[in-house]
């Protein structure tokens, strides 16, 4: 069974591009969650459930995580660029002159 070489991408490159794209989407979604949700309403695994002490009661924090949001969005963009380059990169093919050049033999 032969594989088509039409796209020029190998199976390993496609798999790594898909993994990078999934990680990029995850980081972008988390970054958007950090922008939209307050710190008190975030899930615990995202650093949520922060409380502040008001009138002898712990209440959920109303602050946001802007640095975490920016960091997550930047990481998402970097992974997305990595996925794009993984698919678009084409190794240089040797030219006809370079393949026919003779290398002198050492004696």
Order of alpha helices (4+ residues) and beta strands (2+ residues): alpha-beta-beta-alpha-alpha
